[in-house]
Amino acid sequence: MKIILPLILIAIFLSGPVFAFAQSPVTIKLDNPLGSTSTPTELLESVLDFLLKLGGVIAAIMIIIGAFQMLFAAGDPEKFITGRRTIVYTAIAYGILLMARGIVLIIKDFLT
């Protein structure tokens, strides 16, 4: 009896939504978050545009962090070098992101 009563209560609790939706069908519409992308190249361009926007924000934040590392080095050459490396690596990473845009355009031109 200790096991049967909780199982019955769980079954009643879980079957409630089934009976509630049985009278009126529910339609769920999912919108495409990337817009109207009909070809794979348009999808790739949409994803790349998002990554460029996100990468720009992250690059700006990382450059500010690198500048603060250099500013608060207080004469310690290792901390100053760490800040400089942060800025240089951020610039290299964002440059690679920008080159990816060019690669996508080359692939798109090659396929069409």
N, C-alpha and C positions, 0 to 999 in steps of 0.2 A: 504494500500500500504506500510505503514511503517513496518508492520509485515511480509508481504509476501516476499518482496525483500531480507531481511536477511535470511529467511528460505530457499529460493531458492539458495542463495549463500552458505549457510551451506551444503545443499544437494549436490551441485556440488563439493564442497571441500571434503566432506566425500566420495563421490563416485569415486573420482580420483584413489585411490589405488586399488579399486575393478577392474576398467577397465585396470589398468596397469598390474595387475597380471592375467588377464583373458587369455592372449595369451600364457604364459608359466607357467606351474605349478611350485610351489615352494615347495621343500622338505626340511623339517627341521629335522636334525638328532641330537638327544640329547645323549651325551655320559654319561655313568654311572660314577659319580664322585668317587664312592667307589671302583671301579675296578670290577672284575668279581665275583660277589657274587651270588652264586646259592642257598645257603641254608640260613635259618634264623640265624643259629649260626655263619656263616661266616660274615653275615651282622652285627651281634652284636659284633663280634671281631673287625671288621673294625671301627665301631663307638667307641668302647672302646679304641682302639689304638689311634684314633684321640683325644679322651678326655684325655688320659694319656699324650700325647705330649703337648696338650694345658695346662693341669693341671701342668705339670712340669715347663713350662714357667711362669705361674701365681704364682706358689709356690716360684720360685726363686725371682720374683719381690716382693712378699709379705714378704719374709724373709729379703730382703734388706731394705724394708720400715720399718719393725720392728727393724732392727739394727740401722737405722737412728733415729728412735724414741727413742731408748735407748741412742744413742750417744748424741743427742741434748736435753736430759732430763734436763741438767743443775742443777742437784741436786734435782729436783722435783721427789719424789718417785712415784707419780701417773703416770707421763709420762713414767717413767722407767717400771712400771708394765704394762702399756698399750703396750709398745714395746715388752715386754716379752710375753704377752698374744697373740699378733699378730703372733709371731714366733711359739708359742705352738699350736695355733689353725690352723695355716697353715700346720704344721707337721701332726696334727691329720687328717685334710682334705685330704692331699695327701696320708696318710696311708690308709684311707678309699677307695680312688681311687685305690690304689694298691691291696687292698683286693677284690675289685670288679672284678679285673682280675682273681683272684683265684676262685671266685664264678662262673664266666662264664666258666672256665675250668671244675669245678665240674659239672655244669649243662650239659655241652657238653659231658662229660664222662658218665653221668647218662643217657642221651638220646641216646647215640650210643651203 
